[in-house]
């Protein structure tokens, strides 16, 4: 894990299904970038939220 990294919950829609993926990144923009690199540019990202720790 990198310095300053947080866990983001990224909700995506692929093939009509909504899924949530935990992504470790420094910013929400970096989390979006990682999702697009992994699943392709055509994936529909619905939301990016920082995971709240209890």
N, C-alpha and C positions, 0 to 999 in steps of 0.2 A: 504494500500500500504506500502510496506517495504522500509526501508531506502536504497537509491541507486537504486531503481527499475525504469525501463524504459519501454516504450511500444514498442514491436517488432511486425512487421507484418510478419507472417509465412505463406508462400504459400505452400499448400499441394495438392497432387493429390490423389483423392479417387474415385474409380469406373469410371475412365476416365474423371472426372470433376476436374477442377482446382478451388480451393477455397483459400481465404485469411482470416486468423483469427488474430485478435489483441490479443496479450498475454502480460501480465505484468510480467516481470522477471528482474533479475539483469544483466544477460549475455545472449548472443545468445544461448549458450549451455544449459542454464537452460530453455530457451523458447522451444528448441527442446525436452528436457526431459519432459516438461509439456504436449506438444502435444502427445508424445508417450504414456504417462500415460493415457491420456484422450481417445485417439482413437486407441491405440494398437501399438505394435512394427512393424506391417507390413505396416503402412502408409508410403507413399512416400513423404518426405519433399523436396520441390524443392528449396526454398530459405528462409532465415531469414534476415530481414533488420530492423534496428532501425527506428522507425517512426520519421520523422522530424517535429518539431513544428514550426509553422509559424512565 
